[in-house]
Amino acid sequence: MRVLLIGATGLIGSAVAARLPGEGHEVVPVSRRPMDRPGAIILDMARATAPEVWLPHLRGIDAVVNCAGVLQDGPRENTRAVHAAGAAALFEACERAGVRRVIHFSAIGVDRAQPSAFSASKLAGDEALMARDLDWVILRPSVVLGRSVFGASALMRGLAALPVLPSMPETEKLQVVRLEDVVETVLFFLDPRAPSRLSLELAGPQALGMDEIVGQYRRWLGWKPARRYQLPPWLARLLYKAGDIAAALGWRPPVRTNAAREMTRGAMGDPAPWSEITGITPRPLAAALAAEPAGVQEKWFAGLYVLKPVIFVVLAAFWLATAIISVTIGYELGVELMVVAGAGALAGPAVIAGALADLVIGLLIAWRRTTRLGLWGALALSGFYIVAGSILRPDLWAEPLGPFLKIFPIVVLHLVALAVLEER
């Protein structure tokens, strides 16, 4: 079949896109991010809220698989536009274009409770599909875990690297499901003979607490059990708010207010109908992990996962702090250094210019869309400081506190930040 795959760069979408060609299907991937794939369509579902946007892309399509989803509203995210308005427009276009088979990803439990905009908008999208005269299938997975990770699945591994496990309050159990089982389900329903007009919960066979899941990952990574620390509610709320602030700057942390609301209802369901219809027996987490022994790359990822936000916070704060200090308590000292270097009347403007450059670098690093530019700018500015400083004040190389020598570890940390910047 020729399959229009929406959300082709996400956790589930990328796995589906990789598997379908080997099963004889042709994939037409759709994503808002650029893709190095022939025939790829760059389209933001949050803006594709009219059927006319979708109709040209449905010519020659036999089936649609919609994997698009976002956790929480933000500068680059709009839950209702993606899950409800964009999805409804897609489904109407499918009906008008005669593309009958539509496989749509929702989330487990949204039909029972909607504690956040995420689940409420997911349910709205489900209802829009069920109202259409299509051969629809709604898949409602629990938390999806696989070798490839993103969001909550990445968080589990990151927490596993901590010697002390911070246990969040007011979280219910999860029936985590393997990514491979989810992909197999999509393949099953792409068969034109498969049943349709049904919704299924894709849930694993075990109900596990987050601490138990993290503990299984820790054993998989070959580390001893971690000590557990129950976070007080006020500290947990502070972490969720910090995640919201990061999201407002364009980042996508899994620990946010919407995640907190969703975790209070858990991710539980009945996998029996799924197994009866498809013949797929979901694997327990421990068995799936045992079948894929962890390598050093998994250990590196787990260890770097929690350090990554720390790195970017430190770098942004470093440049912003130097800018503020340069024009406040450190201004006179800066001018004095420039006068000694021979700047004369230009000493004051030079200090202010340096502060403005540092300020711009810090802001660029903090804003996710410009982070890469900010990191490269920081490297260039650091190189300029070394060269200019060596010409104007070569004596500082012999300074006991090493103001020039300390630039090199700073440069290395920026290179590390560039190496771990990618999110998917």
C-alpha positions as CSV (number, residue, x, y, z in Angstrom):
1,M,0.0,0.0,0.0
2,R,1.0,3.6,-0.4
3,V,0.9,5.0,3.1
4,L,0.8,8.7,4.1
5,L,2.6,8.7,7.5
6,I,2.1,11.8,9.6
7,G,4.5,12.5,12.4
8,A,7.2,10.4,10.6
9,T,10.1,11.8,12.7
10,G,8.6,11.0,16.1
11,L,9.3,8.0,18.3
12,I,6.5,5.8,16.9
13,G,6.4,7.4,13.4
14,S,10.1,6.9,12.7
15,A,9.9,3.2,13.8
16,V,6.8,2.7,11.5
17,A,8.6,4.5,8.6
18,A,11.6,2.2,9.0
19,R,9.6,-1.0,9.0
20,L,7.0,-0.4,6.3
21,P,9.2,-0.6,3.2
22,G,10.5,-4.0,4.3
23,E,6.9,-5.2,4.3
24,G,6.3,-4.1,0.7
25,H,4.6,-0.7,1.5
26,E,5.6,2.6,0.1
27,V,5.9,5.4,2.7
28,V,5.1,9.1,2.1
29,P,6.5,10.7,5.3
30,V,5.0,13.9,6.6
31,S,6.7,16.0,9.3
32,R,7.1,19.6,10.2
33,R,10.9,19.0,10.4
34,P,13.1,18.7,7.3
35,M,13.7,15.0,6.3
36,D,16.3,13.6,4.0
37,R,13.9,11.2,2.3
38,P,12.6,11.2,-1.2
39,G,9.0,12.4,-1.5
40,A,9.0,13.7,2.1
41,I,6.3,16.4,2.8
42,I,7.1,19.2,5.2
43,L,3.8,20.2,6.8
44,D,3.0,21.4,10.3
45,M,-0.2,19.7,11.4
46,A,-1.0,22.6,13.7
47,R,-1.4,24.8,10.7
48,A,-3.0,22.3,8.4
49,T,-6.5,22.8,9.8
50,A,-8.4,22.9,6.6
51,P,-9.2,19.8,4.4
52,E,-7.9,21.6,1.3
53,V,-4.4,21.6,2.8
54,W,-4.4,17.8,2.9
55,L,-6.2,16.9,-0.3
56,P,-3.3,17.4,-2.7
57,H,-1.2,15.0,-0.5
58,L,-3.8,12.3,-0.6
59,R,-3.7,11.7,-4.3
60,G,-2.7,8.0,-4.9
61,I,-2.7,7.3,-1.2
62,D,-4.2,3.9,0.0
63,A,-4.0,4.4,3.8
64,V,-3.1,7.1,6.3
65,V,-1.3,6.5,9.6
66,N,-1.4,9.5,12.0
67,C,1.3,9.4,14.6
68,A,1.4,13.2,15.3
69,G,1.3,14.3,18.9
70,V,2.6,16.9,21.3
71,L,2.6,16.9,25.1
72,Q,1.8,20.5,26.0
73,D,1.2,23.9,24.5
74,G,4.2,26.1,23.9
75,P,5.9,28.3,21.4
76,R,6.2,25.5,18.9
77,E,3.4,23.2,20.2
78,N,-0.4,23.5,20.2
79,T,-2.3,20.4,21.5
80,R,-5.7,21.3,20.2
81,A,-4.5,22.4,16.8
82,V,-2.5,19.1,16.3
83,H,-4.7,16.6,18.0
84,A,-8.2,18.0,17.2
85,A,-8.3,20.7,14.5
86,G,-5.5,19.4,12.3
87,A,-6.6,15.8,12.7
88,A,-10.3,16.6,12.0
89,A,-9.2,18.4,8.8
90,L,-7.1,15.3,7.8
91,F,-10.0,12.9,8.4
92,E,-12.5,15.0,6.4
93,A,-10.0,15.2,3.5
94,C,-9.6,11.4,3.6
95,E,-13.4,11.0,3.4
96,R,-13.5,13.4,0.4
97,A,-10.5,11.8,-1.3
98,G,-11.8,8.3,-0.9
99,V,-8.9,7.2,1.3
100,R,-10.8,4.8,3.5
101,R,-8.2,3.2,5.9
102,V,-7.0,5.5,8.6
103,I,-4.9,4.4,11.6
104,H,-4.9,7.0,14.2
105,F,-2.7,7.2,17.4
106,S,-4.4,8.5,20.5
107,A,-3.4,7.8,24.2
108,I,-4.6,5.3,26.7
109,G,-7.4,6.3,29.0
110,V,-8.4,9.5,27.3
111,D,-12.0,8.1,26.9
112,R,-12.2,7.7,30.7
113,A,-10.6,10.9,32.0
114,Q,-9.1,14.1,30.6
115,P,-7.0,15.8,33.3
116,S,-5.1,18.0,30.8
117,A,-5.3,19.7,27.5
118,F,-3.3,16.8,26.1
119,S,-5.9,14.1,26.8
120,A,-8.9,16.4,26.1
121,S,-7.6,17.3,22.7
122,K,-6.7,13.7,22.0
123,L,-10.3,12.6,22.7
124,A,-11.6,15.4,20.5
125,G,-9.5,14.0,17.6
126,D,-10.8,10.5,18.3
127,E,-14.4,11.6,18.2
128,A,-13.8,13.5,14.9
129,L,-12.5,10.3,13.3
130,M,-15.3,8.1,14.6
131,A,-17.8,10.5,13.1
132,R,-16.4,9.9,9.6
133,D,-17.5,7.3,7.1
134,L,-14.0,5.7,7.0
135,D,-12.4,2.3,7.9
136,W,-10.8,3.8,11.0
137,V,-8.7,2.2,13.7
138,I,-7.8,4.2,16.9
139,L,-4.8,2.9,18.8
140,R,-4.4,4.1,22.3
141,P,-0.9,3.1,23.6
142,S,0.3,3.4,27.1
143,V,3.9,4.8,27.6
144,V,5.9,3.4,24.7
145,L,9.4,2.1,25.4
146,G,11.9,0.9,22.9
147,R,15.6,1.0,21.9
148,S,15.0,4.4,20.4
149,V,13.8,6.8,23.1
150,F,12.2,10.3,23.4
151,G,10.2,12.1,26.0
152,A,9.1,9.9,28.9
153,S,10.9,6.8,27.5
154,A,14.2,8.8,27.6
155,L,13.4,10.1,31.1
156,M,13.2,6.5,32.4
157,R,16.8,5.8,31.3
158,G,18.0,9.2,32.6
159,L,16.6,8.5,36.0
160,A,18.2,5.1,36.0
161,A,21.6,6.7,35.9
162,L,21.1,8.6,39.2
163,P,22.5,7.0,42.3
164,V,19.5,8.5,44.2
165,L,16.1,8.0,42.5
166,P,13.8,11.0,42.9
167,S,10.4,9.5,43.3
168,M,7.6,11.8,42.2
169,P,4.5,12.0,44.4
170,E,0.9,11.3,43.2
171,T,1.9,9.1,40.3
172,E,-0.2,6.0,39.3
173,K,1.1,2.8,37.7
174,L,1.9,2.3,34.1
175,Q,1.4,-0.6,31.7
176,V,4.4,0.2,29.5
177,V,4.3,-1.2,26.0
178,R,7.1,-2.0,23.7
179,L,7.7,0.0,20.5
180,E,8.1,-3.2,18.4
181,D,4.6,-4.4,19.5
182,V,3.1,-1.1,18.5
183,V,4.7,-1.2,15.1
184,E,3.5,-4.8,14.5
185,T,0.0,-3.5,15.3
186,V,0.2,-0.9,12.6
187,L,1.3,-3.5,10.1
188,F,-1.6,-5.8,11.1
189,F,-4.2,-3.0,10.5
190,L,-2.7,-1.9,7.2
191,D,-3.9,-5.2,5.7
192,P,-7.2,-4.3,3.9
193,R,-8.7,-7.5,5.3
194,A,-8.1,-6.4,8.9
195,P,-11.1,-5.3,11.0
196,S,-11.9,-1.6,11.3
197,R,-14.1,0.9,13.1
198,L,-12.6,0.0,16.5
199,S,-10.4,1.4,19.2
200,L,-7.8,-0.6,21.0
201,E,-5.8,0.0,24.1
202,L,-2.1,-1.0,23.6
203,A,-1.0,-1.8,27.2
204,G,1.7,-4.1,28.5
205,P,1.0,-7.1,30.6
206,Q,2.3,-5.6,33.9
207,A,1.3,-2.7,36.0
208,L,4.5,-1.0,37.2
209,G,5.3,2.1,39.2
210,M,7.8,4.5,37.8
211,D,10.3,3.4,40.4
212,E,9.9,-0.2,39.3
213,I,10.4,0.7,35.7
214,V,13.5,2.8,36.4
215,G,14.8,-0.1,38.6
216,Q,14.5,-2.5,35.7
217,Y,16.4,-0.2,33.5
218,R,19.1,0.2,36.1
219,R,19.5,-3.6,36.3
220,W,19.6,-3.7,32.5
221,L,22.4,-1.1,32.5
222,G,24.3,-3.3,35.0
223,W,24.1,-0.9,38.0
224,K,23.2,-1.7,41.6
225,P,19.8,-0.6,42.9
226,A,19.6,3.1,43.7
227,R,18.4,4.6,46.9
228,R,15.0,6.1,46.7
229,Y,14.1,9.7,47.8
230,Q,10.4,10.7,47.9
231,L,10.2,14.2,46.6
232,P,8.0,16.5,48.7
233,P,5.0,17.8,46.8
234,W,6.4,21.4,46.8
235,L,9.7,20.3,45.2
236,A,7.9,18.3,42.6
237,R,5.7,21.3,41.7
238,L,8.8,23.4,41.4
239,L,10.3,20.9,38.9
240,Y,7.2,20.8,36.8
241,K,7.2,24.6,36.7
242,A,10.8,24.6,35.7
243,G,9.8,22.3,32.9
244,D,7.1,24.7,31.8
245,I,9.6,27.6,31.7
246,A,11.9,25.5,29.6
247,A,9.0,24.6,27.3
248,A,8.2,28.4,27.0
249,L,11.7,28.8,25.6
250,G,11.1,26.1,23.0
251,W,12.6,23.1,24.7
252,R,10.7,19.8,25.2
253,P,11.3,18.5,28.7
254,P,9.1,15.5,29.6
255,V,8.6,16.8,33.2
256,R,5.9,19.5,32.8
257,T,2.6,20.4,34.3
258,N,0.6,18.3,31.7
259,A,2.8,15.3,32.4
260,A,2.1,15.7,36.1
261,R,-1.7,15.8,35.5
262,E,-1.5,12.8,33.2
263,M,0.6,10.8,35.7
264,T,-2.0,11.2,38.4
265,R,-4.4,9.0,36.3
266,G,-1.6,6.6,35.2
267,A,-1.6,4.7,32.0
268,M,-3.5,1.5,32.5
269,G,-5.7,-0.5,30.3
270,D,-6.9,-3.9,29.1
271,P,-4.6,-5.6,26.5
272,A,-6.9,-8.6,26.0
273,P,-8.9,-7.2,23.1
274,W,-5.7,-6.1,21.4
275,S,-4.2,-9.6,21.7
276,E,-7.5,-11.3,20.6
277,I,-7.9,-9.3,17.4
278,T,-4.2,-9.1,16.3
279,G,-2.7,-12.2,17.8
280,I,0.1,-10.0,19.3
281,T,1.2,-10.9,22.8
282,P,2.7,-7.8,24.5
283,R,6.0,-8.6,26.1
284,P,6.9,-7.7,29.7
285,L,9.5,-5.0,30.1
286,A,12.1,-7.2,31.8
287,A,11.9,-9.8,29.0
288,A,12.2,-7.2,26.3
289,L,15.3,-5.7,28.0
290,A,16.9,-9.1,28.5
291,A,16.6,-9.7,24.7
292,E,18.6,-6.5,23.9
293,P,21.6,-6.3,26.3
294,A,22.7,-2.7,27.0
295,G,25.9,-1.4,25.4
296,V,28.1,1.5,26.4
297,Q,26.1,3.8,24.2
298,E,23.0,3.2,26.4
299,K,25.1,4.0,29.5
300,W,26.5,7.2,28.0
301,F,23.0,8.3,27.0
302,A,21.6,7.6,30.5
303,G,24.4,9.5,32.2
304,L,24.2,12.4,29.8
305,Y,20.4,12.7,29.8
306,V,20.2,14.5,33.2
307,L,23.4,16.4,32.6
308,K,22.1,17.8,29.3
309,P,19.7,20.4,30.8
310,V,22.3,21.3,33.4
311,I,24.8,22.0,30.6
312,F,22.5,24.3,28.7
313,V,21.4,26.1,31.9
314,V,25.0,26.7,33.0
315,L,26.2,27.9,29.6
316,A,23.3,30.3,29.1
317,A,23.7,31.6,32.7
318,F,27.4,31.9,32.3
319,W,27.2,34.3,29.3
320,L,24.3,36.2,30.8
321,A,26.1,36.6,34.1
322,T,29.3,37.8,32.4
323,A,27.3,40.4,30.6
324,I,25.6,41.7,33.7
325,I,28.8,41.7,35.8
326,S,30.6,43.6,33.0
327,V,28.3,46.6,33.1
328,T,27.7,46.6,36.9
329,I,30.2,45.6,39.7
330,G,32.9,44.6,37.2
331,Y,32.7,47.7,35.0
332,E,35.5,49.7,36.6
333,L,37.9,46.7,36.6
334,G,37.1,46.0,33.0
335,V,37.8,49.6,32.0
336,E,41.0,49.5,34.0
337,L,42.2,46.3,32.1
338,M,41.4,47.8,28.8
339,V,43.3,51.0,29.6
340,V,46.3,49.0,30.6
341,A,46.0,47.2,27.3
342,G,46.2,50.5,25.5
343,A,42.5,51.0,24.6
344,G,42.5,54.6,25.9
345,A,39.2,56.5,25.4
346,L,37.7,53.4,23.9
347,A,38.1,51.4,27.1
348,G,34.5,52.0,28.3
349,P,32.8,51.4,24.9
350,A,34.9,48.2,24.5
351,V,33.7,46.8,27.8
352,I,30.1,47.6,27.0
353,A,30.4,46.1,23.5
354,G,31.8,42.9,25.1
355,A,28.9,42.8,27.5
356,L,26.4,43.2,24.7
357,A,28.1,40.3,22.8
358,D,27.9,38.1,25.9
359,L,24.3,39.0,26.4
360,V,23.3,38.1,22.9
361,I,25.2,34.8,23.1
362,G,23.4,33.9,26.4
363,L,20.0,34.7,25.0
364,L,20.7,32.7,21.8
365,I,21.7,29.6,23.8
366,A,18.6,29.9,26.1
367,W,16.1,30.1,23.2
368,R,15.9,26.6,21.6
369,R,15.5,27.7,18.0
370,T,18.7,29.7,18.2
371,T,20.7,27.5,20.5
372,R,23.0,26.0,17.8
373,L,23.7,29.5,16.5
374,G,24.5,30.7,20.1
375,L,26.9,27.8,20.7
376,W,28.8,28.5,17.5
377,G,28.8,32.2,18.3
378,A,30.2,31.4,21.8
379,L,33.0,29.4,20.3
380,A,33.8,32.2,17.8
381,L,33.7,34.8,20.6
382,S,35.9,32.7,22.8
383,G,38.4,32.4,20.0
384,F,38.3,36.1,19.5
385,Y,38.9,36.7,23.3
386,I,42.0,34.4,23.2
387,V,43.5,36.0,20.1
388,A,42.8,39.6,21.2
389,G,43.8,39.0,24.7
390,S,47.0,37.4,23.7
391,I,47.9,40.5,21.6
392,L,46.8,43.1,24.2
393,R,47.5,41.3,27.5
394,P,49.9,38.4,26.9
395,D,50.9,38.6,30.6
396,L,47.5,37.1,31.5
397,W,48.7,33.7,30.3
398,A,51.0,33.7,33.3
399,E,48.3,34.8,35.7
400,P,48.0,32.3,38.6
401,L,44.2,32.1,38.3
402,G,44.6,31.3,34.6
403,P,41.9,33.6,33.0
404,F,43.0,32.6,29.5
405,L,43.6,28.9,30.3
406,K,40.1,28.6,31.6
407,I,38.7,29.4,28.2
408,F,39.7,26.0,26.9
409,P,37.4,23.9,29.2
410,I,34.6,26.3,28.4
411,V,35.2,25.7,24.7
412,V,35.1,21.9,25.3
413,L,31.8,22.2,27.2
414,H,30.3,24.1,24.3
415,L,31.4,21.3,21.9
416,V,29.7,18.8,24.2
417,A,26.6,20.9,24.1
418,L,26.6,20.8,20.3
419,A,27.1,17.0,20.4
420,V,24.0,16.4,22.6
421,L,21.8,19.1,21.2
422,E,19.6,16.9,18.9
423,E,16.4,15.8,20.5
424,R,15.3,13.1,18.0
